[in-house]
């Protein structure tokens, strides 16, 4: 079916960030001083395990970044003058169409077959009773609801078999390629990987991949028949909301670096290298910015944006574009308020490097200042930049949750873990408690932040020059 591609502002920035990442990877592969630290990361079991988890999150985020519009139902077969619907979808929406379209009436617990609250039900004889109405979609394939437990086990086993089958194919392809490159047989390569005698800990990598694939296939298979994480107040599937929130968290954690990185790097090394009045101006700039409470600055910016969007509603073709602009604006504000820490670190490092013998020799030979900054100062502070960016990622993901909780984060119509936590605030006051929205947001956010923090520790140890001699 033909579709009309739609590129949102954050989509374009995500693609730009991917291009920058690929470019840096190619650049690092040609320079030993950058390639060596990444080899140390690749030898770490913790680093590779968390990298697989982060790659799974990134895959879902990329699928949710490719947007398009479908043609109207009555114009699918008309190639000329085809018109497209106003709804903006992503590849993740298309893949998870059953989860997106199966909306219940209100709350339902995980794996439930009936609603969570009682309602008045009219019987065939005209009498009215209060009972739990059956769900429209969850578990409705069961003829006898008492068989739900066995059906869940059987469905999970089918997902387990499918995940192991896909994992086996991936393992065979990876090991076959490695064996062919080294001139070994597949059985010998498999034995080396199993005994952990390879440079890269393939046993850990493939074991983590197996766990992620099995969990994904089991959850996907069960989600086609049940609401595995329940539904919210308006009956939307919580598992689908948690998946959609992955892109929001990743965008907040990564696109903010595009805003803060140029200013932090350029101003930081200039302040440390030139000193004097240049250093005074830059210090005054970030000291003044640090004096402004960040939450108040973000709240003021978001409120001004809301006023602009309310007065120019005709500029937005859909709610998705409106929410995307607010997300982009939030990334800009977070970037403006978070570059000062890295700038201060780079200033201190540049103050030390400008006194190095090779920098003083370059000055004596008449090399230009900006050439010295690019050739000597910048390459020697990249490890600080890399460590800071990886460490700040988890903080930015948590910042989105906090800001959305106080209603100054992403748009309420956009799926995010912060909005899920915000909506769960009133659900926890119910009796009985509706706990699954908060639990789902916590589980997905905790896994991402934990993996990012562990990976950041490995990257920090690999890039820190003071620890290289100890390894």
Secondary structure, 3 states (H helix, E strand, C coil): CCEEEECCHHHHHHHHHHHHHHHHHHHHHCCHHHHHHHHHHHHCHHHHHHHHHHHHHHHHHHHCCCEEEEECHHHCCCCCCCCEEEEEEEHHHHHCHHHHHCCCCCCECCCCCEEEEEEEEECCCCCEEEEEEECCCCCCCCCCHHHHHHHHHHHHHHHHHHHHHHHHHHHHHHHHHHHHHHCCCHHHHHHHHHCCCCCCCHHHHHHHHHHHHHHHHHHHHHHCCCCCCCECCCCCEHHHHHHHHHHHHHHHHHHHHHHHHHHHHHHHHHHHHHCHHHHHHHHHHHHHHHHCCHHHHHHHHHHHHHHHHHHCHHHCCCHHHHHHHHHHHHHHHHHHHHCHHHHHHHHHHHHHHCCCHHHHHHHHCCCCHHHHHHHHHHHHHHHHHHHHHHHHHHHHHHHHHHHHHCCCCCCCCCCCHHHHHHHHHHHCCCCCCCCHHHHHHHHHHHHHHHHHHHHHHHHHHHHCHHHHCCC
